[in-house]
Amino acid sequence: MSATGGGRGRRIVLWRHGQTAWNLERRFQGSTDIELTETGLAQARRAARLLAALKPDAIIASDLRRAAATAAELAAVTGHPVSHDAALRETYAGVWQGLTHEEILARHREEYRAWKRGEPVRRGGGELETEVAERAAPVVLEHVGRLPEDGTLVVVSHGGTIRTTIGRLLGLPPHSWESLGGLSNCCWSVLGEGARGWRLLEHNAGTLPEPVLGDDD
């Protein structure tokens, strides 16, 4: 039975990848293909055991190595294959990619401030947040449409892409998407299907509160 008919409804678990060296350095990764650290792999294995208890029906992931390796840990526990899609990659941020947070502030302070104010900014000459949502959200909805009633989809992606996708699915105006706090490495958010659309059920779940390293990567 669907959510509109009184059942639980379908759920989307949006899971951020594990730690990378660039996260520790507060270096903007964007679409740069960076691997997990050993700590990141351990985070993924721990989180996979927790997420497996939700009995997911399908797993989709960004094809960047840090997300693909994270998804592989859940696949190993559940036996589900992973469907990789480049549309779930992190925001392309042009010349910002590879820079530390301090370097971005020093070289692109006004651009950074405008983005934080919620203005549409092509950070580093890259993608707008709305463009990221336009490529990622339809992929998520396509796979949700294949779920059984009350099914669960796990989406393994990146901090910025997850935030924009949540904002789009909740119908929030783009200038307010920044109000959705970042996800810590290997933490997740849960959207539930309701009579009026998608609802945010959990955010940054999976660990005790800790600093968010490299929000958009």
N, C-alpha and C positions, 0 to 999 in steps of 0.2 A: 504494500500500500504506500502511496506517495505521501509527501508532507501535506499536500493540500487535502488528502483524504484521511488524515489522522495518523499516518505512520511517521517514523522518524525522519524520513527523507534522505536524500543522498548527501554525502559529505565530501569535502575537498580538504586534504591535508597538504599544506604548502610548507615544504621542508627545506631549510637552507643547508647548503653543503658544510662540511667540516672545515677546520682551520687550515689555512695555508701560511707559508712564510710571509707573504705580502700582507696578510691580515695582521700578523704580529708587528710588522713594520709600519702599519697604517698607510700602506701604499695602495693607491687606487688601481684595482685590477681591471674593472670593466670587462671587456670581451677578451682580454689577454688570457691565454690558456695556462693556468698555473696549477700545479699538482697539490694534493693534500700533504701535510706534514704527517709524521707518525702519530702525533697527538690527534690530528684531524681524522685519521683512519680509526683510531680508538674511539673517538667521539661518534663516528658513524656506526661502528659496531654496537656501541651501547644504545644509541638512539634506535637503531634498527630493531633491537630486541623489544623495546618499548612500543614502537609503532606496529610491530607484527601482532601485538595483542589487539589492535583495532581491526584485525582481519581485513586488510585492504583487498580490493578486487582487481586493482590495476595500478601500475607504476609507470609514470612518464618522467623524463628528465632532460635537462639541458645536455647537449653533447660535449660541453667543456669538461675537461678531465676531473676537476674538483667535484662537479655535480655527478658525473657519471660514476666515479668511484664511490661516492656516498650512496647513490642509488643501488649499486651492486651489492652493498652490504645487506640492504633490505631484500633484494632479490634472492640472496643466498639463504636467508631465513625463511622467506615465504614460498619460494619456488616460482614466483611470478616473473615473467620476462620483463625487461625494461624497454619501453619505447622512447628512443632519443629524438629530440627535435631541436634544431638550431633556433627556432622561434622562442625557446625558453632561456636563451643565453642572457647574460647580464647586459646592461646598457652599454652601448659603444660610446666612449667618452673622449675620442680623439686624443689631443695632446695631454689631457689629464692623466691618461693611463700610464702607469709606472711612476707617477709622482706621489710623494708622501703628502699627508694632510697639510703639513707645514709648508711644503713647496707650493701646493695649490693656493693656499692663503696668500703666500708671498707674491705669486705670479698672476693670480686670477681672482683677487679678492672681491672685486665688484661683481664679477660673474657668479662667484660662490654665494655672495650675499643675496643677489637677485633670485637665485635658485632657492635659497632657504626661505625667502619671502613668499615663495609659491609662484613666481613668475615663470613663464615658459622659456627655458634656457637650454640651448644646445651646449652643454658642458664640454669644453674642449673642442667644440665644433662637431660634436657627435649627435646622438639621438635625443629627441625630446622625450620626456617621460610618457606623454600620451602616445607617442609612436611605439614605445616599448609595450605599453598596454594593448595597443592595437594588434601587435603581432603575437603576444603571449596569451591574452585572455581567450581569443577564439580557439586556440589549440586546447586549452584547458576545458572549455565548454564542449568541444567536439568529443573529447574522451569521456567527459561526464555523461554525455548523451548515450554512451555505450554501456553505462553501468546498469546493473540490475536495480530494481527498486530497493531503496535503503542501502545502496552500495557505497563504497568508499574508494576514492581516487587519491593516490599520493603523488604529488608534484614535487620533484627535486630540482631546485633552481637556486637563485641568487637573491641577496637582500633587496636590491633595488627593483628587480623584476617581480619579486613576490609582492612588494609594497604596491607597485603600480597595478598589478593584477588584482589584488584585493580591493584597491580603490575603485577600479573599473567594475568589478563584479558587485560591489556594494552600491554602486551608483553614486559615489561621492564625487564632488567637483574636483578637478585635477589640482587646483591650488591648495586643497586641504589634504592631499595624500601624504604630505610630510608629517601630518599629525599622527599617522600610524607609526609608532616607534619601531626602530630597527629590530631585526632578529639576531640573537647571538648565534655563533657557529653551531650548526646541527640542532637548532631549535626550530619549532614549527608553529604555524597558525592553522586553525580549523574553521572552515566555513560550513554552515549547515543550510540545507534547503528549507525555506519556509513558505508560507502561503503568499507572502509579498515579495519573495525573491530570496537572495542569499543573505545570511546573517553571520556576523563574526562571533563564533562560540569560544574560541581560545586564541590568545596571541602571545608569541614568544614563550611557548610552553616547552617543557622538557628539561628544565634545569632550575637551580636557584638563581636569582637575579645576579648577573655579572656584566661587566662592561661589554658593549657591542663593538667588536673590532671590524673595521672596514665595512660600514653599513651597505654601501653600494658595490658589491662584488660577489 
